[in-house]
Amino acid sequence: MSNWREPITDRAAADVSGADAGSLACQKGTLNADDLNRIEGNYRYILEHLETDVIFIPHAYRNREETTVSPDGTATQTIHTDWQEHNLPWISEINRIRANYNALVRLFLVGLGLPVLAESGYLDWQEVNDWERMAEAGKTMFENMEQEYRYCGVEESGGDRLL
């Protein structure tokens, strides 16, 4: 089962414009492998919990095949299921993440005023904040939902036990 990592939802334009190229890995104005792994890992965490409650959201996890050709002509294929610093976030990958979060909003987080994201060739810090807010809302929603469950055979579910 995936682990929840606290999302970063307070990125601002100043974080992006003030990014220091010498230390991009630790700034919230940059989108790096750690951010993408947190964003996708939190999504997986939510879906795993929903699936235990028999709620299924259509999704596509990262499964990118990359081919590397060495100088001697040998081709090596690698399948990436998580993000590494050397991976480039292709627009198809960004649109896959968008589609995952859109499905979560349309099918589970209905009526919360969360945006539905359009596919585009552009990604900005505000949309990344939205991804992380959606994950936070999803976690809160299923936690609240699970607190309200009433299990069969307990007194709150229908009175005294019938034997």
Legacy VTK file of the C-alpha trace (Angstrom):
# vtk DataFile Version 3.0
C-alpha trace
ASCII
DATASET POLYDATA
POINTS 163 float
0.000 0.000 0.000
1.234 3.490 -0.849
2.202 6.047 1.761
0.713 9.515 2.074
3.128 12.438 1.808
2.048 15.920 2.844
1.182 17.923 -0.292
2.549 21.362 -1.116
-0.384 23.597 -2.041
1.016 27.074 -1.434
3.259 27.589 -4.449
3.219 31.181 -5.705
4.539 33.078 -8.721
7.406 34.389 -6.588
8.523 30.798 -5.938
8.827 30.230 -9.673
10.481 33.525 -10.604
12.824 33.356 -7.615
14.018 29.808 -8.284
17.770 29.400 -7.926
19.149 27.229 -10.723
21.921 26.034 -8.399
19.562 24.220 -6.041
16.386 23.457 -7.992
15.730 20.115 -6.269
14.666 21.653 -2.952
12.506 24.581 -4.045
8.732 24.509 -4.237
8.741 26.690 -7.363
10.283 23.875 -9.375
8.674 20.645 -10.500
11.110 17.811 -9.915
11.057 14.027 -9.542
10.294 14.231 -5.816
7.233 16.412 -6.485
5.974 14.135 -9.264
6.488 11.025 -7.101
4.567 12.686 -4.236
1.739 13.786 -6.558
1.405 10.351 -8.147
1.997 8.485 -4.882
-0.738 10.428 -3.100
-3.110 9.690 -5.969
-2.277 5.989 -5.701
-2.796 6.161 -1.905
-6.299 7.589 -2.397
-7.247 5.027 -5.050
-5.991 2.104 -2.958
-8.190 3.231 -0.063
-11.190 3.796 -2.309
-10.747 0.379 -3.928
-10.854 -1.294 -0.497
-14.308 0.299 -0.209
-15.220 -0.975 -3.707
-15.078 2.468 -5.287
-13.268 2.303 -8.611
-11.970 5.354 -10.435
-10.529 4.842 -13.937
-6.834 5.667 -13.922
-3.476 5.040 -15.542
-0.359 4.737 -13.434
3.047 5.648 -14.794
4.445 2.868 -16.963
6.791 4.601 -19.387
9.133 2.573 -21.531
12.338 4.307 -22.563
14.991 2.988 -24.912
18.633 3.944 -24.431
21.166 3.254 -27.164
24.792 2.909 -26.059
27.740 3.968 -28.241
28.269 0.366 -29.363
24.709 0.261 -30.720
23.212 -1.882 -27.951
19.657 -0.838 -27.121
18.416 -1.131 -23.540
14.760 -0.773 -22.659
13.763 0.461 -19.224
10.242 0.740 -17.832
9.803 3.572 -15.357
6.963 3.329 -12.848
8.225 6.201 -10.719
10.040 9.422 -11.499
13.818 9.772 -11.489
15.774 13.014 -11.844
16.858 12.071 -15.372
13.271 11.496 -16.608
11.669 14.256 -18.635
8.007 14.995 -17.913
6.582 14.541 -21.418
3.299 16.283 -22.144
1.639 12.863 -22.485
2.679 12.113 -18.897
1.355 15.470 -17.677
-1.942 14.857 -19.495
-2.127 11.366 -17.913
-1.816 12.955 -14.459
-4.476 15.524 -15.418
-6.822 12.773 -16.601
-6.323 10.845 -13.339
-7.184 13.852 -11.183
-10.081 14.819 -13.466
-11.565 11.340 -13.000
-11.203 11.679 -9.226
-12.997 15.052 -9.284
-15.770 13.925 -11.636
-16.494 10.590 -9.965
-15.687 11.044 -6.273
-15.084 14.683 -5.336
-18.338 15.884 -6.884
-19.697 19.250 -5.777
-16.588 20.491 -3.984
-15.821 23.225 -6.513
-12.571 21.644 -7.637
-11.506 22.466 -11.201
-11.624 20.086 -14.133
-8.322 20.480 -15.939
-8.137 20.800 -19.727
-5.466 18.950 -21.683
-2.921 21.413 -22.961
0.720 21.784 -23.851
1.298 24.042 -20.866
1.670 23.410 -17.131
1.991 26.100 -14.490
2.442 26.239 -10.726
-1.259 26.935 -10.151
-2.273 23.668 -11.788
0.307 21.737 -9.762
-1.189 23.345 -6.636
-4.616 22.164 -7.863
-3.349 18.571 -8.247
-2.126 18.610 -4.671
-5.343 20.247 -3.380
-7.368 17.542 -5.138
-5.286 14.881 -3.435
-5.809 16.551 -0.056
-9.563 16.772 -0.669
-9.669 13.112 -1.736
-7.886 11.965 1.405
-10.143 14.076 3.637
-13.269 12.849 1.837
-12.546 9.121 2.180
-11.383 9.525 5.791
-14.645 11.291 6.632
-16.607 8.685 4.711
-14.939 5.797 6.552
-15.650 7.412 9.942
-19.357 7.297 9.157
-19.503 3.570 8.366
-21.842 1.483 10.453
-20.970 -2.173 10.476
-23.503 -4.970 10.625
-23.862 -6.631 13.975
-23.035 -3.602 16.094
-25.618 -1.773 18.095
-25.391 1.497 16.188
-26.245 -0.316 12.951
-29.775 -1.357 13.760
-30.312 -1.906 17.395
-29.641 -5.005 19.451
-28.102 -8.081 17.922
-30.491 -10.677 16.630
-29.444 -14.245 17.320
LINES 1 164
163 0 1 2 3 4 5 6 7 8 9 10 11 12 13 14 15 16 17 18 19 20 21 22 23 24 25 26 27 28 29 30 31 32 33 34 35 36 37 38 39 40 41 42 43 44 45 46 47 48 49 50 51 52 53 54 55 56 57 58 59 60 61 62 63 64 65 66 67 68 69 70 71 72 73 74 75 76 77 78 79 80 81 82 83 84 85 86 87 88 89 90 91 92 93 94 95 96 97 98 99 100 101 102 103 104 105 106 107 108 109 110 111 112 113 114 115 116 117 118 119 120 121 122 123 124 125 126 127 128 129 130 131 132 133 134 135 136 137 138 139 140 141 142 143 144 145 146 147 148 149 150 151 152 153 154 155 156 157 158 159 160 161 162
